[in-house]
Amino acid sequence: MSETPVNEMSFEEAMKELEQVVGQLERGDVALEASIALYERGAELKKRCETKLKEAEEKVAALTLDADGVPKGTTPVQGM
């Protein structure tokens, strides 16, 4: 597992580690206590991925288009 705190990870970093965690849990060759720690880390990583995806979706939704349908900038998203 990475030493990077989950809340500082990019989407790609969190997704990569989440895949590793899932792989370890699926193999089933991890002791019970380690499995619990992996599960908890996986839950944090999943939440981070969801947060980063939501941020990206909000940025895409805020794109403004000109008369020809070409993106011309962004509009601030409410609540950010």
N, CA, C and O atoms as a GROMACS GRO file, in nm:
protein
  320
    1MET      N    1   0.084  -0.119   0.000
    1MET     CA    2   0.000   0.000   0.000
    1MET      C    3   0.088   0.124   0.000
    1MET      O    4   0.201   0.122   0.049
    2SER      N    5   0.035   0.228  -0.055
    2SER     CA    6   0.106   0.354  -0.066
    2SER      C    7   0.114   0.424   0.069
    2SER      O    8   0.030   0.404   0.157
    3GLU      N    9   0.217   0.504   0.084
    3GLU     CA   10   0.232   0.584   0.205
    3GLU      C   11   0.155   0.716   0.193
    3GLU      O   12   0.137   0.788   0.292
    4THR      N   13   0.110   0.748   0.072
    4THR     CA   14   0.038   0.872   0.047
    4THR      C   15  -0.098   0.869   0.115
    4THR      O   16  -0.173   0.772   0.098
    5PRO      N   17  -0.133   0.973   0.192
    5PRO     CA   18  -0.267   0.978   0.250
    5PRO      C   19  -0.372   0.976   0.138
    5PRO      O   20  -0.354   1.039   0.034
    6VAL      N   21  -0.480   0.905   0.161
    6VAL     CA   22  -0.584   0.890   0.059
    6VAL      C   23  -0.636   1.025   0.013
    6VAL      O   24  -0.661   1.044  -0.106
    7ASN      N   25  -0.654   1.119   0.104
    7ASN     CA   26  -0.712   1.249   0.067
    7ASN      C   27  -0.617   1.335  -0.016
    7ASN      O   28  -0.656   1.444  -0.060
    8GLU      N   29  -0.493   1.290  -0.037
    8GLU     CA   30  -0.398   1.362  -0.121
    8GLU      C   31  -0.375   1.292  -0.255
    8GLU      O   32  -0.299   1.342  -0.338
    9MET      N   33  -0.440   1.180  -0.277
    9MET     CA   34  -0.420   1.102  -0.399
    9MET      C   35  -0.500   1.157  -0.515
    9MET      O   36  -0.610   1.209  -0.498
   10SER      N   37  -0.442   1.143  -0.634
   10SER     CA   38  -0.517   1.173  -0.756
   10SER      C   39  -0.614   1.057  -0.779
   10SER      O   40  -0.606   0.953  -0.714
   11PHE      N   41  -0.705   1.077  -0.872
   11PHE     CA   42  -0.799   0.970  -0.906
   11PHE      C   43  -0.723   0.846  -0.950
   11PHE      O   44  -0.754   0.734  -0.908
   12GLU      N   45  -0.624   0.866  -1.037
   12GLU     CA   46  -0.549   0.753  -1.092
   12GLU      C   47  -0.472   0.677  -0.985
   12GLU      O   48  -0.468   0.554  -0.987
   13GLU      N   49  -0.412   0.749  -0.891
   13GLU     CA   50  -0.339   0.684  -0.782
   13GLU      C   51  -0.434   0.601  -0.695
   13GLU      O   52  -0.404   0.487  -0.660
   14ALA      N   53  -0.548   0.661  -0.660
   14ALA     CA   54  -0.644   0.593  -0.576
   14ALA      C   55  -0.702   0.471  -0.645
   14ALA      O   56  -0.720   0.366  -0.583
   15MET      N   57  -0.731   0.482  -0.774
   15MET     CA   58  -0.787   0.370  -0.849
   15MET      C   59  -0.686   0.256  -0.858
   15MET      O   60  -0.723   0.140  -0.842
   16LYS      N   61  -0.562   0.287  -0.885
   16LYS     CA   62  -0.458   0.185  -0.896
   16LYS      C   63  -0.443   0.108  -0.764
   16LYS      O   64  -0.436  -0.015  -0.762
   17GLU      N   65  -0.438   0.183  -0.654
   17GLU     CA   66  -0.425   0.116  -0.525
   17GLU      C   67  -0.551   0.037  -0.491
   17GLU      O   68  -0.542  -0.072  -0.434
   18LEU      N   69  -0.666   0.090  -0.524
   18LEU     CA   70  -0.791   0.018  -0.498
   18LEU      C   71  -0.791  -0.116  -0.572
   18LEU      O   72  -0.834  -0.217  -0.517
   19GLU      N   73  -0.744  -0.116  -0.696
   19GLU     CA   74  -0.735  -0.242  -0.772
   19GLU      C   75  -0.642  -0.341  -0.703
   19GLU      O   76  -0.670  -0.461  -0.701
   20GLN      N   77  -0.533  -0.292  -0.645
   20GLN     CA   78  -0.440  -0.379  -0.574
   20GLN      C   79  -0.505  -0.436  -0.448
   20GLN      O   80  -0.490  -0.555  -0.418
   21VAL      N   81  -0.578  -0.353  -0.376
   21VAL     CA   82  -0.646  -0.397  -0.255
   21VAL      C   83  -0.749  -0.505  -0.288
   21VAL      O   84  -0.756  -0.608  -0.220
   22VAL      N   85  -0.828  -0.480  -0.391
   22VAL     CA   86  -0.930  -0.578  -0.432
   22VAL      C   87  -0.864  -0.710  -0.470
   22VAL      O   88  -0.912  -0.817  -0.433
   23GLY      N   89  -0.754  -0.702  -0.544
   23GLY     CA   90  -0.682  -0.822  -0.583
   23GLY      C   91  -0.636  -0.903  -0.464
   23GLY      O   92  -0.648  -1.026  -0.463
   24GLN      N   93  -0.582  -0.836  -0.364
   24GLN     CA   94  -0.536  -0.905  -0.244
   24GLN      C   95  -0.653  -0.971  -0.171
   24GLN      O   96  -0.642  -1.085  -0.125
   25LEU      N   97  -0.762  -0.899  -0.159
   25LEU     CA   98  -0.878  -0.954  -0.089
   25LEU      C   99  -0.938  -1.072  -0.165
   25LEU      O  100  -0.982  -1.169  -0.104
   26GLU      N  101  -0.941  -1.063  -0.298
   26GLU     CA  102  -0.998  -1.171  -0.377
   26GLU      C  103  -0.916  -1.299  -0.369
   26GLU      O  104  -0.970  -1.409  -0.371
   27ARG      N  105  -0.783  -1.284  -0.358
   27ARG     CA  106  -0.698  -1.403  -0.346
   27ARG      C  107  -0.725  -1.478  -0.216
   27ARG      O  108  -0.712  -1.600  -0.210
   28GLY      N  109  -0.763  -1.405  -0.112
   28GLY     CA  110  -0.798  -1.468   0.014
   28GLY      C  111  -0.681  -1.524   0.092
   28GLY      O  112  -0.700  -1.606   0.182
   29ASP      N  113  -0.561  -1.482   0.059
   29ASP     CA  114  -0.444  -1.535   0.128
   29ASP      C  115  -0.389  -1.437   0.232
   29ASP      O  116  -0.271  -1.443   0.268
   30VAL      N  117  -0.476  -1.346   0.279
   30VAL     CA  118  -0.436  -1.245   0.376
   30VAL      C  119  -0.500  -1.280   0.511
   30VAL      O  120  -0.616  -1.321   0.516
   31ALA      N  121  -0.424  -1.263   0.618
   31ALA     CA  122  -0.475  -1.289   0.753
   31ALA      C  123  -0.596  -1.200   0.782
   31ALA      O  124  -0.613  -1.095   0.721
   32LEU      N  125  -0.678  -1.243   0.875
   32LEU     CA  126  -0.802  -1.172   0.908
   32LEU      C  127  -0.778  -1.025   0.941
   32LEU      O  128  -0.844  -0.938   0.884
   33GLU      N  129  -0.686  -0.996   1.031
   33GLU     CA  130  -0.661  -0.857   1.070
   33GLU      C  131  -0.614  -0.774   0.951
   33GLU      O  132  -0.655  -0.659   0.935
   34ALA      N  133  -0.528  -0.832   0.868
   34ALA     CA  134  -0.480  -0.761   0.749
   34ALA      C  135  -0.596  -0.741   0.650
   34ALA      O  136  -0.603  -0.637   0.584
   35SER      N  137  -0.685  -0.838   0.641
   35SER     CA  138  -0.802  -0.825   0.553
   35SER      C  139  -0.890  -0.710   0.597
   35SER      O  140  -0.942  -0.635   0.513
   36ILE      N  141  -0.908  -0.695   0.726
   36ILE     CA  142  -0.991  -0.586   0.778
   36ILE      C  143  -0.927  -0.452   0.744
   36ILE      O  144  -0.995  -0.359   0.701
   37ALA      N  145  -0.795  -0.442   0.764
   37ALA     CA  146  -0.724  -0.318   0.733
   37ALA      C  147  -0.732  -0.288   0.583
   37ALA      O  148  -0.752  -0.173   0.544
   38LEU      N  149  -0.718  -0.390   0.499
   38LEU     CA  150  -0.729  -0.373   0.355
   38LEU      C  151  -0.868  -0.326   0.316
   38LEU      O  152  -0.884  -0.238   0.233
   39TYR      N  153  -0.970  -0.386   0.377
   39TYR     CA  154  -1.108  -0.349   0.348
   39TYR      C  155  -1.131  -0.201   0.383
   39TYR      O  156  -1.193  -0.128   0.306
   40GLU      N  157  -1.082  -0.159   0.499
   40GLU     CA  158  -1.099  -0.020   0.542
   40GLU      C  159  -1.027   0.075   0.446
   40GLU      O  160  -1.081   0.179   0.410
   41ARG      N  161  -0.906   0.038   0.406
   41ARG     CA  162  -0.830   0.120   0.311
   41ARG      C  163  -0.904   0.125   0.177
   41ARG      O  164  -0.914   0.231   0.115
   42GLY      N  165  -0.957   0.012   0.134
   42GLY     CA  166  -1.033   0.007   0.010
   42GLY      C  167  -1.155   0.097   0.014
   42GLY      O  168  -1.187   0.163  -0.085
   43ALA      N  169  -1.223   0.101   0.128
   43ALA     CA  170  -1.341   0.187   0.141
   43ALA      C  171  -1.301   0.334   0.128
   43ALA      O  172  -1.372   0.412   0.065
   44GLU      N  173  -1.188   0.372   0.188
   44GLU     CA  174  -1.140   0.509   0.177
   44GLU      C  175  -1.103   0.542   0.032
   44GLU      O  176  -1.134   0.650  -0.018
   45LEU      N  177  -1.036   0.449  -0.033
   45LEU     CA  178  -0.995   0.470  -0.172
   45LEU      C  179  -1.116   0.484  -0.263
   45LEU      O  180  -1.118   0.568  -0.353
   46LYS      N  181  -1.218   0.401  -0.241
   46LYS     CA  182  -1.341   0.408  -0.320
   46LYS      C  183  -1.407   0.545  -0.304
   46LYS      O  184  -1.452   0.605  -0.401
   47LYS      N  185  -1.413   0.592  -0.182
   47LYS     CA  186  -1.473   0.722  -0.155
   47LYS      C  187  -1.394   0.833  -0.225
   47LYS      O  188  -1.453   0.926  -0.280
   48ARG      N  189  -1.261   0.823  -0.224
   48ARG     CA  190  -1.178   0.923  -0.290
   48ARG      C  191  -1.204   0.924  -0.441
   48ARG      O  192  -1.217   1.030  -0.502
   49CYS      N  193  -1.213   0.805  -0.500
   49CYS     CA  194  -1.241   0.796  -0.644
   49CYS      C  195  -1.376   0.858  -0.676
   49CYS      O  196  -1.389   0.932  -0.774
   50GLU      N  197  -1.477   0.830  -0.596
   50GLU     CA  198  -1.610   0.886  -0.618
   50GLU      C  199  -1.607   1.038  -0.609
   50GLU      O  200  -1.671   1.107  -0.688
   51THR      N  201  -1.533   1.092  -0.511
   51THR     CA  202  -1.523   1.237  -0.494
   51THR      C  203  -1.457   1.301  -0.615
   51THR      O  204  -1.505   1.402  -0.666
   52LYS      N  205  -1.346   1.242  -0.660
   52LYS     CA  206  -1.274   1.298  -0.775
   52LYS      C  207  -1.359   1.290  -0.902
   52LYS      O  208  -1.356   1.381  -0.984
   53LEU      N  209  -1.435   1.182  -0.920
   53LEU     CA  210  -1.524   1.171  -1.035
   53LEU      C  211  -1.634   1.276  -1.031
   53LEU      O  212  -1.668   1.336  -1.133
   54LYS      N  213  -1.690   1.299  -0.912
   54LYS     CA  214  -1.795   1.399  -0.898
   54LYS      C  215  -1.740   1.538  -0.932
   54LYS      O  216  -1.807   1.617  -0.998
   55GLU      N  217  -1.618   1.567  -0.886
   55GLU     CA  218  -1.556   1.696  -0.918
   55GLU      C  219  -1.540   1.712  -1.069
   55GLU      O  220  -1.568   1.819  -1.124
   56ALA      N  221  -1.497   1.606  -1.136
   56ALA     CA  222  -1.479   1.611  -1.281
   56ALA      C  223  -1.613   1.631  -1.351
   56ALA      O  224  -1.622   1.709  -1.446
   57GLU      N  225  -1.716   1.560  -1.306
   57GLU     CA  226  -1.849   1.574  -1.366
   57GLU      C  227  -1.900   1.717  -1.352
   57GLU      O  228  -1.961   1.771  -1.444
   58GLU      N  229  -1.876   1.779  -1.236
   58GLU     CA  230  -1.922   1.916  -1.214
   58GLU      C  231  -1.848   2.013  -1.305
   58GLU      O  232  -1.907   2.109  -1.354
   59LYS      N  233  -1.720   1.989  -1.328
   59LYS     CA  234  -1.644   2.076  -1.418
   59LYS      C  235  -1.696   2.062  -1.561
   59LYS      O  236  -1.712   2.162  -1.631
   60VAL      N  237  -1.723   1.941  -1.604
   60VAL     CA  238  -1.776   1.919  -1.739
   60VAL      C  239  -1.913   1.984  -1.752
   60VAL      O  240  -1.943   2.046  -1.854
   61ALA      N  241  -1.996   1.970  -1.651
   61ALA     CA  242  -2.131   2.027  -1.656
   61ALA      C  243  -2.127   2.179  -1.661
   61ALA      O  244  -2.222   2.242  -1.708
   62ALA      N  245  -2.017   2.239  -1.613
   62ALA     CA  246  -2.009   2.384  -1.608
   62ALA      C  247  -1.952   2.445  -1.735
   62ALA      O  248  -1.943   2.568  -1.745
   63LEU      N  249  -1.913   2.363  -1.833
   63LEU     CA  250  -1.860   2.418  -1.958
   63LEU      C  251  -1.968   2.499  -2.027
   63LEU      O  252  -2.085   2.460  -2.033
   64THR      N  253  -1.928   2.613  -2.080
   64THR     CA  254  -2.022   2.694  -2.157
   64THR      C  255  -1.983   2.686  -2.304
   64THR      O  256  -1.865   2.675  -2.337
   65LEU      N  257  -2.082   2.691  -2.392
   65LEU     CA  258  -2.060   2.679  -2.536
   65LEU      C  259  -2.093   2.810  -2.605
   65LEU      O  260  -2.180   2.885  -2.561
   66ASP      N  261  -2.021   2.839  -2.715
   66ASP     CA  262  -2.054   2.956  -2.794
   66ASP      C  263  -2.167   2.921  -2.893
   66ASP      O  264  -2.220   2.810  -2.888
   67ALA      N  265  -2.204   3.014  -2.980
   67ALA     CA  266  -2.315   2.993  -3.073
   67ALA      C  267  -2.294   2.874  -3.166
   67ALA      O  268  -2.391   2.815  -3.214
   68ASP      N  269  -2.168   2.837  -3.192
   68ASP     CA  270  -2.138   2.723  -3.278
   68ASP      C  271  -2.125   2.593  -3.201
   68ASP      O  272  -2.095   2.489  -3.259
   69GLY      N  273  -2.149   2.596  -3.070
   69GLY     CA  274  -2.139   2.476  -2.989
   69GLY      C  275  -1.998   2.442  -2.947
   69GLY      O  276  -1.971   2.330  -2.903
   70VAL      N  277  -1.907   2.538  -2.960
   70VAL     CA  278  -1.767   2.517  -2.923
   70VAL      C  279  -1.747   2.566  -2.779
   70VAL      O  280  -1.792   2.675  -2.744
   71PRO      N  281  -1.680   2.486  -2.695
   71PRO     CA  282  -1.655   2.531  -2.558
   71PRO      C  283  -1.577   2.663  -2.558
   71PRO      O  284  -1.477   2.676  -2.628
   72LYS      N  285  -1.625   2.759  -2.480
   72LYS     CA  286  -1.557   2.888  -2.475
   72LYS      C  287  -1.508   2.921  -2.335
   72LYS      O  288  -1.444   3.024  -2.316
   73GLY      N  289  -1.535   2.838  -2.239
   73GLY     CA  290  -1.491   2.865  -2.102
   73GLY      C  291  -1.573   2.785  -2.005
   73GLY      O  292  -1.645   2.693  -2.043
   74THR      N  293  -1.560   2.821  -1.882
   74THR     CA  294  -1.635   2.751  -1.780
   74THR      C  295  -1.715   2.850  -1.698
   74THR      O  296  -1.682   2.969  -1.691
   75THR      N  297  -1.818   2.800  -1.637
   75THR     CA  298  -1.901   2.876  -1.548
   75THR      C  299  -1.882   2.818  -1.409
   75THR      O  300  -1.884   2.696  -1.394
   76PRO      N  301  -1.862   2.902  -1.307
   76PRO     CA  302  -1.845   2.847  -1.172
   76PRO      C  303  -1.964   2.759  -1.134
   76PRO      O  304  -2.080   2.794  -1.160
   77VAL      N  305  -1.935   2.648  -1.072
   77VAL     CA  306  -2.040   2.557  -1.026
   77VAL      C  307  -2.083   2.601  -0.887
   77VAL      O  308  -2.000   2.628  -0.801
   78GLN      N  309  -2.214   2.608  -0.866
   78GLN     CA  310  -2.266   2.647  -0.736
   78GLN      C  311  -2.223   2.548  -0.629
   78GLN      O  312  -2.225   2.427  -0.652
   79GLY      N  313  -2.184   2.598  -0.513
   79GLY     CA  314  -2.152   2.510  -0.401
   79GLY      C  315  -2.006   2.467  -0.395
   79GLY      O  316  -1.969   2.388  -0.308
   80MET      N  317  -1.925   2.515  -0.484
   80MET     CA  318  -1.783   2.475  -0.482
   80MET      C  319  -1.702   2.572  -0.402
   80MET      O  320  -1.581   2.556  -0.388
   0.00000   0.00000   0.00000
